[in-house]
């Protein structure tokens, strides 16, 4: 976990706890399975150009059974909405993580 996040968690434990609770409730409210949730989060992270999110959710998607093809498609879906530069950056981040496994 990045040092900045660890610092935030140590300095603001109640805020971190509230955030993780909200995130977990949102993740489990509805019919989507874990893999689908993580693939959506990869797409959102791509659109926001959030490198850390792409890597974190690529990791979680793999643990939930996503294939590399599914991960790359979730990134490619952002092309029309987020633009090609965001997609190329996310593919680079995901590939770097997937190749390091």
C-alpha angles and dihedrals in degrees: 000000000000117000092239091058092047089051091049092049092050094046098041108027095157092052090048091049092050091048094049091047092052091045092050093048091050091047092055101038107100140013101296116118123228095261093052092047091053093047089053090049090053089055092048092048089050092052091049091046089234105159094185091052092050091053095042094048093042086057092048092045091053090050088051091054103265118154123227088250091056091049093050092046091053087056094045091053088069093062097093095040106036101025135247097279091059091049094050091049091050093047089052091051094046093046092049090053096042092048091051094058 
